[in-house]
Amino acid sequence: MFKIFNLYIPAKMTLELLVDVAISILAFGLATWTVYLLTPGSHDFSYWVRQGSYPLVIYTGLSALLYTALGVYRIDAENSLRDLLGRTSVAFAFAFFPVYWFTLMFTEAGSSFRVLAFAYLYQMGFLILFRYILLRQSALSGMTRRILIVGNGREAQSLSRQVQERHGASYTIVGFYPTESGEQAQVQLNGDVFDGTTPLEQVVLEMRVDEIIIAVREQRGGVLPIRQLLEARILGTPVHNLPTFYERLKGEVPLESMKASWLIYGGGFTQGYIRALAKRLFDLFSACILLLTLWPIMLLAALAIKIEDRGPVFFQQERVGLFGKTFHCMKFRSMRTDAEKDGVARWASTNDNRITRVGAFMRKTRIDELPQLINVLRGEMSMVGPRPERPTFVDMLERDIPFYAIRHSVKPGVTGWAQVRYAYGASVEDSRRKLQFDLYYVKNNSVFLDFFILFETVRVVIFGEGAR
């Protein structure tokens, strides 16, 4: 795994992306060859190659972008053939008309359609053969990193379970090295527990350990084998604490194992004038493009709201923004006008009877959020950032959740890392989990990460993930 512009890129994802690019090129090339053979009296094949070079570039580039946007390379994506083929088919459907138009510039309409039809068939076949069978069974198995967990308590148990359930293709747990803490015992661990009298560096060498993860909550009082950890580190084996490893593994910062010292002495949290200027220019450009592109949809949404119950189209609600300052967040009204007639603030729940029929559709497709582009132009919000909460909820969450106020050190966003990584938050526990993603964003925010989150938002909108 490596880091580009504060975004962790798994080696597995990189290999899959390169294989998919090669598959796209091969599929389009074979499709062109097939149509050439089936077209009597056509030009020689070199002519077809020259004419098809531009459509090939468009086809390959769009496929890679759409695969990324639709979550094909997500670390925690469902690892099944059905999910892979479903998402790649949706990507092909979005890429069809742009590529068809480019292909049509150089070939006849019938030939253009046949090239894309054969390209789809070849691509699905190659995805099954190379991507799902050969790559999954051989190449990826050789890319797993072998990790040794120092600790044998609840933190070690939780880490082991999460790695084995969701990240087994990237990591292999060789075992657990016990510590001196009494509370570490009496926990059922799924793996080998090494003898604590065996030197740690010996275990590292014999088990070919690539990384050591410290999974111990309380590390004071001689609990950790510091000298042995130092010797292993000098031998070249990286040693990470839980927050650092989880940050890389899951794109979140776990609250239960995080300490203020890690925030103070660790990297990240880069703000500054240049970063603020780049983000503001990014916000203005993307908000203007979206408003110019989506205004017909916004107009239809406004008409639908008026036709359904003749109430107000827009709904403005006080939210907490940068540095805790409040502002009025704009949305299309998706609930009845008397949704909170008693004045009590409530989170939306599943099948909430306050939501109108038009509102349910807008929430599912995130159309109700589009007026917030106005807040972006005003400078009250950013395109990407933590979602703004209501003051009532913020007061409650700041009392119940440590480090919650950190999310207010950046502007709230129309979309965010927590929105593309976790479902709708409707409880204190949900807010606690979403804060872990928000902390990751605040710590690692960059324009590149903002672009990546916007790509991920496409998947959330298309598949209606996490909406209520």
C-alpha positions as a Markdown table, in Angstrom:
| # | Residue | x | y | z |
|---|---|---|---|---|
| 1 | Met | 0.0 | 0.0 | 0.0 |
| 2 | Phe | 1.3 | 3.4 | -0.9 |
| 3 | Lys | 0.1 | 7.0 | -0.3 |
| 4 | Ile | -0.6 | 9.6 | -3.1 |
| 5 | Phe | -1.7 | 13.1 | -2.1 |
| 6 | Asn | -2.8 | 11.9 | 1.4 |
| 7 | Leu | -4.9 | 9.0 | -0.1 |
| 8 | Tyr | -3.8 | 5.4 | 0.7 |
| 9 | Ile | -3.8 | 3.3 | -2.5 |
| 10 | Pro | -3.7 | -0.5 | -1.9 |
| 11 | Ala | -1.4 | -2.5 | -4.1 |
| 12 | Lys | -4.3 | -4.9 | -4.8 |
| 13 | Met | -6.4 | -2.0 | -6.2 |
| 14 | Thr | -3.5 | -0.9 | -8.4 |
| 15 | Leu | -3.0 | -4.3 | -9.8 |
| 16 | Glu | -6.7 | -4.8 | -10.4 |
| 17 | Leu | -6.9 | -1.4 | -12.2 |
| 18 | Leu | -3.9 | -2.2 | -14.4 |
| 19 | Val | -5.4 | -5.6 | -15.3 |
| 20 | Asp | -8.7 | -4.0 | -16.1 |
| 21 | Val | -7.1 | -1.4 | -18.4 |
| 22 | Ala | -5.3 | -4.3 | -20.2 |
| 23 | Ile | -8.6 | -6.2 | -20.5 |
| 24 | Ser | -10.3 | -3.1 | -21.9 |
| 25 | Ile | -7.6 | -2.7 | -24.6 |
| 26 | Leu | -7.7 | -6.4 | -25.5 |
| 27 | Ala | -11.5 | -6.5 | -25.6 |
| 28 | Phe | -11.8 | -3.5 | -27.8 |
| 29 | Gly | -9.0 | -4.7 | -30.1 |
| 30 | Leu | -10.5 | -8.1 | -30.5 |
| 31 | Ala | -14.0 | -6.6 | -31.1 |
| 32 | Thr | -12.5 | -4.5 | -33.9 |
| 33 | Trp | -10.8 | -7.5 | -35.4 |
| 34 | Thr | -14.0 | -9.6 | -35.2 |
| 35 | Val | -16.1 | -6.9 | -36.9 |
| 36 | Tyr | -13.4 | -6.5 | -39.6 |
| 37 | Leu | -13.6 | -10.3 | -40.3 |
| 38 | Leu | -17.4 | -10.2 | -40.4 |
| 39 | Thr | -17.6 | -7.2 | -42.8 |
| 40 | Pro | -17.1 | -8.3 | -46.4 |
| 41 | Gly | -15.2 | -5.9 | -48.8 |
| 42 | Ser | -14.0 | -3.7 | -45.9 |
| 43 | His | -10.7 | -1.8 | -45.8 |
| 44 | Asp | -7.5 | -3.6 | -44.7 |
| 45 | Phe | -7.2 | -4.1 | -41.0 |
| 46 | Ser | -4.5 | -1.4 | -40.6 |
| 47 | Tyr | -7.1 | 1.1 | -41.7 |
| 48 | Trp | -9.4 | -0.1 | -39.0 |
| 49 | Val | -6.6 | 0.1 | -36.4 |
| 50 | Arg | -5.8 | 3.7 | -37.3 |
| 51 | Gln | -9.5 | 4.7 | -37.3 |
| 52 | Gly | -10.2 | 2.9 | -34.0 |
| 53 | Ser | -7.3 | 4.3 | -32.0 |
| 54 | Tyr | -9.2 | 7.3 | -30.6 |
| 55 | Pro | -12.3 | 5.3 | -29.7 |
| 56 | Leu | -10.0 | 2.8 | -28.0 |
| 57 | Val | -8.5 | 5.5 | -25.8 |
| 58 | Ile | -11.9 | 6.9 | -24.9 |
| 59 | Tyr | -13.2 | 3.4 | -24.2 |
| 60 | Thr | -10.3 | 2.4 | -21.9 |
| 61 | Gly | -10.2 | 5.8 | -20.1 |
| 62 | Leu | -13.9 | 5.9 | -19.4 |
| 63 | Ser | -14.0 | 2.3 | -18.3 |
| 64 | Ala | -11.2 | 2.9 | -15.7 |
| 65 | Leu | -12.9 | 6.1 | -14.4 |
| 66 | Leu | -16.3 | 4.6 | -14.2 |
| 67 | Tyr | -15.0 | 1.4 | -12.5 |
| 68 | Thr | -13.4 | 3.6 | -9.9 |
| 69 | Ala | -16.6 | 5.8 | -9.5 |
| 70 | Leu | -18.8 | 2.8 | -9.1 |
| 71 | Gly | -16.8 | 1.2 | -6.4 |
| 72 | Val | -15.2 | -1.7 | -8.3 |
| 73 | Tyr | -11.9 | -1.1 | -6.4 |
| 74 | Arg | -13.2 | -0.4 | -3.0 |
| 75 | Ile | -11.2 | -2.2 | -0.2 |
| 76 | Asp | -14.4 | -3.2 | 1.5 |
| 77 | Ala | -16.4 | -4.0 | -1.7 |
| 78 | Glu | -18.3 | -7.3 | -1.9 |
| 79 | Asn | -15.8 | -9.8 | -3.3 |
| 80 | Ser | -18.2 | -11.7 | -5.6 |
| 81 | Leu | -18.4 | -12.3 | -9.3 |
| 82 | Arg | -22.0 | -11.1 | -9.4 |
| 83 | Asp | -21.1 | -7.7 | -7.8 |
| 84 | Leu | -18.1 | -7.3 | -10.2 |
| 85 | Leu | -20.1 | -8.1 | -13.3 |
| 86 | Gly | -23.0 | -5.9 | -12.1 |
| 87 | Arg | -20.8 | -2.8 | -11.5 |
| 88 | Thr | -18.8 | -3.3 | -14.7 |
| 89 | Ser | -22.0 | -3.6 | -16.7 |
| 90 | Val | -23.3 | -0.4 | -15.3 |
| 91 | Ala | -20.0 | 1.3 | -16.2 |
| 92 | Phe | -20.3 | -0.1 | -19.7 |
| 93 | Ala | -23.8 | 1.3 | -20.0 |
| 94 | Phe | -22.6 | 4.8 | -19.1 |
| 95 | Ala | -19.6 | 4.6 | -21.4 |
| 96 | Phe | -21.7 | 3.3 | -24.4 |
| 97 | Phe | -23.0 | 6.5 | -25.9 |
| 98 | Pro | -19.7 | 8.5 | -25.7 |
| 99 | Val | -17.7 | 5.7 | -27.2 |
| 100 | Tyr | -20.4 | 4.9 | -29.8 |
| 101 | Trp | -20.3 | 8.6 | -30.9 |
| 102 | Phe | -16.5 | 8.5 | -31.2 |
| 103 | Thr | -16.6 | 5.2 | -33.1 |
| 104 | Leu | -19.3 | 6.4 | -35.4 |
| 105 | Met | -17.0 | 9.2 | -36.5 |
| 106 | Phe | -14.8 | 6.7 | -38.1 |
| 107 | Thr | -17.0 | 3.7 | -39.1 |
| 108 | Glu | -20.6 | 3.0 | -40.2 |
| 109 | Ala | -23.4 | 3.0 | -37.7 |
| 110 | Gly | -23.8 | -0.8 | -37.9 |
| 111 | Ser | -20.1 | -1.4 | -37.5 |
| 112 | Ser | -19.9 | 1.0 | -34.5 |
| 113 | Phe | -22.6 | -0.8 | -32.7 |
| 114 | Arg | -21.2 | -4.3 | -33.4 |
| 115 | Val | -17.7 | -3.2 | -32.2 |
| 116 | Leu | -19.2 | -2.1 | -28.9 |
| 117 | Ala | -21.4 | -5.2 | -28.6 |
| 118 | Phe | -18.4 | -7.6 | -29.1 |
| 119 | Ala | -16.2 | -5.4 | -26.8 |
| 120 | Tyr | -18.8 | -5.9 | -24.0 |
| 121 | Leu | -18.9 | -9.7 | -24.6 |
| 122 | Tyr | -15.1 | -10.0 | -24.7 |
| 123 | Gln | -14.7 | -7.8 | -21.7 |
| 124 | Met | -17.1 | -9.8 | -19.5 |
| 125 | Gly | -15.4 | -13.0 | -20.6 |
| 126 | Phe | -11.9 | -11.7 | -19.8 |
| 127 | Leu | -13.1 | -10.3 | -16.5 |
| 128 | Ile | -14.3 | -13.7 | -15.4 |
| 129 | Leu | -11.2 | -15.5 | -16.6 |
| 130 | Phe | -8.3 | -13.1 | -15.7 |
| 131 | Arg | -9.8 | -10.8 | -13.0 |
| 132 | Tyr | -11.9 | -13.1 | -11.0 |
| 133 | Ile | -10.3 | -16.6 | -11.4 |
| 134 | Leu | -6.6 | -16.3 | -12.2 |
| 135 | Leu | -5.8 | -13.0 | -10.5 |
| 136 | Arg | -7.9 | -13.8 | -7.4 |
| 137 | Gln | -6.4 | -17.2 | -7.0 |
| 138 | Ser | -2.7 | -16.6 | -7.8 |
| 139 | Ala | -1.4 | -13.1 | -8.1 |
| 140 | Leu | -3.3 | -11.5 | -5.2 |
| 141 | Ser | -2.5 | -14.4 | -2.9 |
| 142 | Gly | 1.2 | -13.6 | -3.3 |
| 143 | Met | 0.7 | -9.9 | -2.5 |
| 144 | Thr | -0.7 | -10.3 | 1.0 |
| 145 | Arg | 1.4 | -8.8 | 3.8 |
| 146 | Arg | 2.1 | -10.9 | 6.8 |
| 147 | Ile | 1.4 | -9.1 | 10.0 |
| 148 | Leu | 2.2 | -10.0 | 13.7 |
| 149 | Ile | -0.2 | -8.6 | 16.3 |
| 150 | Val | 1.4 | -7.6 | 19.6 |
| 151 | Gly | -1.3 | -8.1 | 22.2 |
| 152 | Asn | -3.8 | -10.7 | 23.1 |
| 153 | Gly | -6.7 | -8.8 | 24.4 |
| 154 | Arg | -9.9 | -7.3 | 23.1 |
| 155 | Glu | -8.1 | -4.8 | 20.8 |
| 156 | Ala | -6.2 | -7.7 | 19.2 |
| 157 | Gln | -9.3 | -9.8 | 18.9 |
| 158 | Ser | -11.2 | -7.0 | 17.2 |
| 159 | Leu | -8.3 | -6.2 | 14.8 |
| 160 | Ser | -8.0 | -9.9 | 13.9 |
| 161 | Arg | -11.7 | -10.3 | 13.2 |
| 162 | Gln | -11.8 | -7.2 | 10.9 |
| 163 | Val | -8.7 | -8.2 | 9.0 |
| 164 | Gln | -9.9 | -11.7 | 8.4 |
| 165 | Glu | -13.5 | -10.8 | 7.5 |
| 166 | Arg | -12.9 | -7.9 | 5.1 |
| 167 | His | -9.2 | -7.6 | 4.2 |
| 168 | Gly | -8.0 | -11.2 | 3.9 |
| 169 | Ala | -6.8 | -10.6 | 0.3 |
| 170 | Ser | -4.4 | -7.9 | 1.6 |
| 171 | Tyr | -3.2 | -9.2 | 4.9 |
| 172 | Thr | -2.4 | -12.5 | 6.6 |
| 173 | Ile | -2.2 | -12.7 | 10.4 |
| 174 | Val | 0.7 | -14.9 | 11.4 |
| 175 | Gly | -0.2 | -14.9 | 15.1 |
| 176 | Phe | -0.3 | -12.9 | 18.3 |
| 177 | Tyr | 2.6 | -12.0 | 20.6 |
| 178 | Pro | 1.4 | -11.7 | 24.2 |
| 179 | Thr | 2.1 | -8.8 | 26.5 |
| 180 | Glu | 2.5 | -8.4 | 30.3 |
| 181 | Ser | -0.9 | -6.8 | 30.9 |
| 182 | Gly | -3.2 | -9.0 | 33.0 |
| 183 | Glu | -6.4 | -7.8 | 31.2 |
| 184 | Gln | -5.0 | -9.2 | 28.0 |
| 185 | Ala | -5.7 | -12.7 | 29.0 |
| 186 | Gln | -9.0 | -14.6 | 28.9 |
| 187 | Val | -9.9 | -13.6 | 25.3 |
| 188 | Gln | -10.6 | -16.1 | 22.6 |
| 189 | Leu | -8.3 | -15.4 | 19.6 |
| 190 | Asn | -8.6 | -16.9 | 16.2 |
| 191 | Gly | -4.9 | -17.7 | 15.5 |
| 192 | Asp | -1.6 | -18.8 | 17.1 |
| 193 | Val | -0.4 | -17.1 | 20.3 |
| 194 | Phe | 3.4 | -17.3 | 20.5 |
| 195 | Asp | 5.3 | -18.0 | 23.7 |
| 196 | Gly | 6.1 | -14.8 | 25.4 |
| 197 | Thr | 9.5 | -16.1 | 26.3 |
| 198 | Thr | 10.5 | -16.4 | 22.6 |
| 199 | Pro | 12.3 | -13.3 | 21.5 |
| 200 | Leu | 10.1 | -11.1 | 19.3 |
| 201 | Glu | 12.8 | -10.6 | 16.7 |
| 202 | Gln | 13.1 | -14.4 | 16.4 |
| 203 | Val | 9.4 | -14.7 | 15.7 |
| 204 | Val | 9.6 | -11.9 | 13.1 |
| 205 | Leu | 12.4 | -13.7 | 11.2 |
| 206 | Glu | 11.0 | -17.2 | 11.4 |
| 207 | Met | 7.5 | -16.2 | 10.4 |
| 208 | Arg | 8.7 | -13.8 | 7.7 |
| 209 | Val | 6.7 | -10.9 | 9.3 |
| 210 | Asp | 6.2 | -7.8 | 7.1 |
| 211 | Glu | 4.6 | -5.6 | 9.7 |
| 212 | Ile | 4.0 | -5.5 | 13.5 |
| 213 | Ile | 0.8 | -4.0 | 14.8 |
| 214 | Ile | 0.5 | -2.9 | 18.5 |
| 215 | Ala | -3.0 | -3.8 | 19.6 |
| 216 | Val | -2.8 | -2.9 | 23.3 |
| 217 | Arg | -5.0 | -0.2 | 24.8 |
| 218 | Glu | -2.9 | 0.6 | 27.9 |
| 219 | Gln | 0.8 | 0.7 | 27.0 |
| 220 | Arg | 2.3 | 2.2 | 30.2 |
| 221 | Gly | 4.0 | 0.3 | 33.0 |
| 222 | Gly | 6.3 | -1.9 | 31.0 |
| 223 | Val | 3.4 | -3.7 | 29.1 |
| 224 | Leu | 5.2 | -3.6 | 25.7 |
| 225 | Pro | 8.5 | -5.3 | 24.9 |
| 226 | Ile | 10.0 | -2.0 | 23.9 |
| 227 | Arg | 13.6 | -3.2 | 23.5 |
| 228 | Gln | 12.5 | -6.2 | 21.3 |
| 229 | Leu | 10.2 | -3.9 | 19.2 |
| 230 | Leu | 13.2 | -1.6 | 18.7 |
| 231 | Glu | 15.4 | -4.4 | 17.5 |
| 232 | Ala | 12.7 | -5.6 | 15.1 |
| 233 | Arg | 12.3 | -2.1 | 13.8 |
| 234 | Ile | 16.1 | -1.8 | 13.3 |
| 235 | Leu | 15.9 | -5.0 | 11.3 |
| 236 | Gly | 13.6 | -3.2 | 8.9 |
| 237 | Thr | 10.2 | -4.4 | 10.1 |
| 238 | Pro | 7.6 | -1.5 | 10.3 |
| 239 | Val | 5.9 | -1.1 | 13.6 |
| 240 | His | 2.4 | 0.6 | 13.7 |
| 241 | Asn | -0.1 | 1.5 | 16.5 |
| 242 | Leu | -3.8 | 0.8 | 16.0 |
| 243 | Pro | -4.9 | 4.3 | 14.8 |
| 244 | Thr | -2.2 | 4.4 | 12.2 |
| 245 | Phe | -2.9 | 0.9 | 10.9 |
| 246 | Tyr | -6.7 | 1.5 | 10.9 |
| 247 | Glu | -6.2 | 4.8 | 9.1 |
| 248 | Arg | -4.5 | 3.0 | 6.3 |
| 249 | Leu | -6.6 | -0.2 | 6.3 |
| 250 | Lys | -10.1 | 1.3 | 6.5 |
| 251 | Gly | -9.8 | 5.0 | 5.8 |
| 252 | Glu | -11.0 | 5.9 | 9.3 |
| 253 | Val | -9.5 | 6.8 | 12.7 |
| 254 | Pro | -10.8 | 4.5 | 15.5 |
| 255 | Leu | -11.9 | 6.6 | 18.5 |
| 256 | Glu | -11.6 | 3.8 | 21.1 |
| 257 | Ser | -7.8 | 3.5 | 20.5 |
| 258 | Met | -7.0 | 7.1 | 19.7 |
| 259 | Lys | -5.3 | 9.5 | 22.1 |
| 260 | Ala | -4.7 | 13.2 | 21.9 |
| 261 | Ser | -0.9 | 12.6 | 21.7 |
| 262 | Trp | -1.4 | 10.8 | 18.4 |
| 263 | Leu | -3.3 | 13.8 | 17.0 |
| 264 | Ile | -0.7 | 16.2 | 18.3 |
| 265 | Tyr | 2.5 | 14.5 | 17.2 |
| 266 | Gly | 1.2 | 12.6 | 14.1 |
| 267 | Gly | 1.2 | 13.9 | 10.6 |
| 268 | Gly | -1.7 | 15.4 | 8.6 |
| 269 | Phe | -4.1 | 18.3 | 9.5 |
| 270 | Thr | -2.5 | 20.4 | 6.8 |
| 271 | Gln | -4.4 | 23.6 | 6.2 |
| 272 | Gly | -2.8 | 26.9 | 5.3 |
| 273 | Tyr | -3.5 | 29.6 | 2.7 |
| 274 | Ile | -2.5 | 27.6 | -0.4 |
| 275 | Arg | -4.6 | 24.6 | 0.5 |
| 276 | Ala | -7.6 | 26.9 | 1.4 |
| 277 | Leu | -7.2 | 28.8 | -2.0 |
| 278 | Ala | -7.0 | 25.5 | -4.0 |
| 279 | Lys | -10.1 | 24.1 | -2.2 |
| 280 | Arg | -12.0 | 27.3 | -2.8 |
| 281 | Leu | -11.2 | 27.4 | -6.5 |
| 282 | Phe | -12.2 | 23.7 | -6.7 |
| 283 | Asp | -15.5 | 24.4 | -4.9 |
| 284 | Leu | -16.4 | 27.3 | -7.2 |
| 285 | Phe | -15.5 | 25.4 | -10.4 |
| 286 | Ser | -17.3 | 22.2 | -9.5 |
| 287 | Ala | -20.4 | 24.0 | -8.1 |
| 288 | Cys | -20.8 | 26.1 | -11.2 |
| 289 | Ile | -20.4 | 23.1 | -13.5 |
| 290 | Leu | -23.0 | 21.1 | -11.5 |
| 291 | Leu | -25.5 | 24.0 | -11.5 |
| 292 | Leu | -25.1 | 24.5 | -15.2 |
| 293 | Thr | -25.5 | 20.7 | -15.8 |
| 294 | Leu | -28.2 | 19.8 | -13.4 |
| 295 | Trp | -30.5 | 22.9 | -13.5 |
| 296 | Pro | -33.2 | 21.0 | -15.5 |
| 297 | Ile | -33.3 | 18.3 | -12.8 |
| 298 | Met | -33.6 | 21.0 | -10.1 |
| 299 | Leu | -36.4 | 22.7 | -12.0 |
| 300 | Leu | -38.3 | 19.4 | -12.4 |
| 301 | Ala | -37.8 | 18.7 | -8.6 |
| 302 | Ala | -39.2 | 22.1 | -7.7 |
| 303 | Leu | -42.3 | 21.5 | -9.9 |
| 304 | Ala | -42.9 | 18.0 | -8.5 |
| 305 | Ile | -42.8 | 19.4 | -4.9 |
| 306 | Lys | -45.3 | 22.1 | -5.8 |
| 307 | Ile | -47.6 | 19.7 | -7.6 |
| 308 | Glu | -47.6 | 17.2 | -4.7 |
| 309 | Asp | -48.7 | 19.5 | -1.8 |
| 310 | Arg | -48.3 | 23.1 | -3.0 |
| 311 | Gly | -46.0 | 23.8 | 0.0 |
| 312 | Pro | -42.7 | 25.7 | -0.1 |
| 313 | Val | -40.0 | 24.3 | -2.5 |
| 314 | Phe | -37.0 | 25.0 | -0.4 |
| 315 | Phe | -36.3 | 24.2 | 3.2 |
| 316 | Gln | -33.7 | 26.1 | 5.2 |
| 317 | Gln | -32.3 | 24.7 | 8.4 |
| 318 | Glu | -29.7 | 26.0 | 10.8 |
| 319 | Arg | -26.6 | 23.9 | 10.7 |
| 320 | Val | -23.1 | 24.2 | 12.4 |
| 321 | Gly | -20.3 | 25.0 | 10.0 |
| 322 | Leu | -16.6 | 26.1 | 10.1 |
| 323 | Phe | -15.3 | 26.8 | 13.6 |
| 324 | Gly | -18.7 | 26.1 | 15.1 |
| 325 | Lys | -20.4 | 29.1 | 13.4 |
| 326 | Thr | -24.0 | 28.5 | 12.3 |
| 327 | Phe | -25.5 | 29.1 | 8.8 |
| 328 | His | -28.7 | 28.2 | 7.0 |
| 329 | Cys | -28.3 | 25.1 | 4.9 |
| 330 | Met | -30.6 | 25.0 | 1.8 |
| 331 | Lys | -32.3 | 21.8 | 0.6 |
| 332 | Phe | -35.3 | 20.9 | -1.5 |
| 333 | Arg | -38.2 | 20.1 | 1.0 |
| 334 | Ser | -38.6 | 16.4 | 1.3 |
| 335 | Met | -40.8 | 16.2 | 4.4 |
| 336 | Arg | -44.3 | 17.5 | 5.2 |
| 337 | Thr | -44.6 | 21.1 | 6.2 |
| 338 | Asp | -45.6 | 20.0 | 9.7 |
| 339 | Ala | -42.7 | 17.5 | 10.1 |
| 340 | Glu | -41.5 | 19.1 | 13.3 |
| 341 | Lys | -44.5 | 21.1 | 14.5 |
| 342 | Asp | -43.7 | 20.3 | 18.1 |
| 343 | Gly | -40.3 | 22.0 | 17.7 |
| 344 | Val | -38.3 | 18.9 | 18.6 |
| 345 | Ala | -35.4 | 18.1 | 16.4 |
| 346 | Arg | -35.3 | 14.4 | 15.1 |
| 347 | Trp | -33.1 | 12.4 | 12.9 |
| 348 | Ala | -34.8 | 10.8 | 9.9 |
| 349 | Ser | -35.6 | 7.1 | 10.4 |
| 350 | Thr | -36.2 | 4.2 | 8.0 |
| 351 | Asn | -39.6 | 4.5 | 6.3 |
| 352 | Asp | -40.1 | 7.9 | 8.1 |
| 353 | Asn | -43.8 | 8.8 | 7.6 |
| 354 | Arg | -42.9 | 12.5 | 7.6 |
| 355 | Ile | -41.2 | 12.1 | 4.2 |
| 356 | Thr | -43.4 | 12.8 | 1.1 |
| 357 | Arg | -43.5 | 10.6 | -2.0 |
| 358 | Val | -41.5 | 13.1 | -4.0 |
| 359 | Gly | -39.2 | 13.6 | -1.0 |
| 360 | Ala | -38.5 | 9.9 | -0.8 |
| 361 | Phe | -37.3 | 9.8 | -4.4 |
| 362 | Met | -35.2 | 12.9 | -4.0 |
| 363 | Arg | -33.5 | 11.5 | -0.8 |
| 364 | Lys | -32.8 | 8.2 | -2.6 |
| 365 | Thr | -31.1 | 10.0 | -5.5 |
| 366 | Arg | -29.7 | 12.9 | -3.4 |
| 367 | Ile | -31.5 | 15.5 | -5.5 |
| 368 | Asp | -32.7 | 17.2 | -2.3 |
| 369 | Glu | -29.1 | 18.2 | -1.6 |
| 370 | Leu | -28.5 | 20.1 | -4.8 |
| 371 | Pro | -29.6 | 23.5 | -3.5 |
| 372 | Gln | -26.6 | 23.3 | -1.2 |
| 373 | Leu | -24.5 | 24.3 | -4.2 |
| 374 | Ile | -25.8 | 27.8 | -3.4 |
| 375 | Asn | -24.2 | 27.4 | 0.1 |
| 376 | Val | -21.0 | 26.4 | -1.6 |
| 377 | Leu | -21.0 | 29.5 | -3.8 |
| 378 | Arg | -21.7 | 31.6 | -0.7 |
| 379 | Gly | -18.6 | 30.1 | 1.0 |
| 380 | Glu | -20.6 | 28.6 | 3.8 |
| 381 | Met | -20.0 | 25.0 | 2.6 |
| 382 | Ser | -17.5 | 23.1 | 0.5 |
| 383 | Met | -18.2 | 20.5 | -2.1 |
| 384 | Val | -16.5 | 17.9 | 0.1 |
| 385 | Gly | -16.3 | 17.8 | 3.9 |
| 386 | Pro | -18.1 | 16.5 | 7.0 |
| 387 | Arg | -21.9 | 16.8 | 6.7 |
| 388 | Pro | -23.2 | 19.8 | 8.7 |
| 389 | Glu | -25.3 | 18.9 | 11.8 |
| 390 | Arg | -28.0 | 20.8 | 13.6 |
| 391 | Pro | -26.9 | 22.8 | 16.7 |
| 392 | Thr | -29.1 | 20.6 | 19.0 |
| 393 | Phe | -27.4 | 17.4 | 17.8 |
| 394 | Val | -23.9 | 19.0 | 17.9 |
| 395 | Asp | -24.3 | 20.0 | 21.6 |
| 396 | Met | -25.4 | 16.4 | 22.4 |
| 397 | Leu | -22.7 | 14.7 | 20.3 |
| 398 | Glu | -19.9 | 16.9 | 21.7 |
| 399 | Arg | -20.8 | 15.8 | 25.2 |
| 400 | Asp | -21.0 | 12.1 | 24.3 |
| 401 | Ile | -18.3 | 11.6 | 21.7 |
| 402 | Pro | -14.6 | 12.6 | 22.3 |
| 403 | Phe | -12.9 | 14.7 | 19.6 |
| 404 | Tyr | -16.2 | 15.5 | 17.9 |
| 405 | Ala | -15.5 | 19.2 | 17.6 |
| 406 | Ile | -12.4 | 18.5 | 15.4 |
| 407 | Arg | -14.8 | 18.0 | 12.4 |
| 408 | His | -15.6 | 21.7 | 12.6 |
| 409 | Ser | -12.0 | 22.7 | 11.7 |
| 410 | Val | -12.9 | 22.4 | 8.0 |
| 411 | Lys | -16.0 | 23.6 | 6.1 |
| 412 | Pro | -18.9 | 21.2 | 6.0 |
| 413 | Gly | -19.5 | 19.5 | 2.6 |
| 414 | Val | -22.3 | 18.6 | 0.2 |
| 415 | Thr | -20.7 | 15.2 | 0.2 |
| 416 | Gly | -17.9 | 13.7 | 2.2 |
| 417 | Trp | -15.7 | 10.7 | 3.1 |
| 418 | Ala | -18.2 | 9.5 | 5.7 |
| 419 | Gln | -21.1 | 9.7 | 3.2 |
| 420 | Val | -19.4 | 7.5 | 0.7 |
| 421 | Arg | -18.1 | 5.1 | 3.3 |
| 422 | Tyr | -21.0 | 4.7 | 5.8 |
| 423 | Ala | -24.8 | 4.8 | 5.7 |
| 424 | Tyr | -27.1 | 7.5 | 7.0 |
| 425 | Gly | -26.4 | 8.4 | 10.6 |
| 426 | Ala | -29.5 | 8.5 | 12.8 |
| 427 | Ser | -28.1 | 7.8 | 16.3 |
| 428 | Val | -25.2 | 8.7 | 18.6 |
| 429 | Glu | -23.5 | 5.4 | 17.7 |
| 430 | Asp | -23.9 | 6.1 | 14.0 |
| 431 | Ser | -22.4 | 9.6 | 14.6 |
| 432 | Arg | -19.5 | 8.1 | 16.5 |
| 433 | Arg | -18.7 | 5.8 | 13.6 |
| 434 | Lys | -19.1 | 8.5 | 11.0 |
| 435 | Leu | -16.8 | 10.8 | 13.0 |
| 436 | Gln | -14.0 | 8.2 | 12.5 |
| 437 | Phe | -14.3 | 8.8 | 8.8 |
| 438 | Asp | -14.6 | 12.6 | 9.2 |
| 439 | Leu | -11.4 | 12.6 | 11.3 |
| 440 | Tyr | -9.6 | 10.7 | 8.5 |
| 441 | Tyr | -10.8 | 13.4 | 6.0 |
| 442 | Val | -9.8 | 16.3 | 8.2 |
| 443 | Lys | -6.4 | 14.7 | 8.9 |
| 444 | Asn | -5.7 | 13.8 | 5.2 |
| 445 | Asn | -7.7 | 16.3 | 3.2 |
| 446 | Ser | -6.4 | 17.3 | -0.2 |
| 447 | Val | -7.8 | 18.3 | -3.6 |
| 448 | Phe | -6.9 | 14.8 | -4.9 |
| 449 | Leu | -9.0 | 13.2 | -2.1 |
| 450 | Asp | -11.8 | 15.6 | -2.9 |
| 451 | Phe | -11.8 | 14.4 | -6.5 |
| 452 | Phe | -11.8 | 10.8 | -5.3 |
| 453 | Ile | -14.8 | 11.4 | -3.0 |
| 454 | Leu | -16.8 | 13.1 | -5.8 |
| 455 | Phe | -16.1 | 10.0 | -7.9 |
| 456 | Glu | -17.3 | 7.8 | -5.1 |
| 457 | Thr | -20.4 | 9.9 | -4.7 |
| 458 | Val | -21.4 | 8.8 | -8.2 |
| 459 | Arg | -21.7 | 5.2 | -6.9 |
| 460 | Val | -23.7 | 6.3 | -3.9 |
| 461 | Val | -26.2 | 8.2 | -6.0 |
| 462 | Ile | -26.5 | 5.5 | -8.7 |
| 463 | Phe | -27.0 | 2.6 | -6.2 |
| 464 | Gly | -28.9 | 4.7 | -3.6 |
| 465 | Glu | -26.6 | 3.6 | -0.8 |
| 466 | Gly | -27.3 | 4.9 | 2.7 |
| 467 | Ala | -30.3 | 7.0 | 1.8 |
| 468 | Arg | -33.4 | 7.6 | 4.1 |
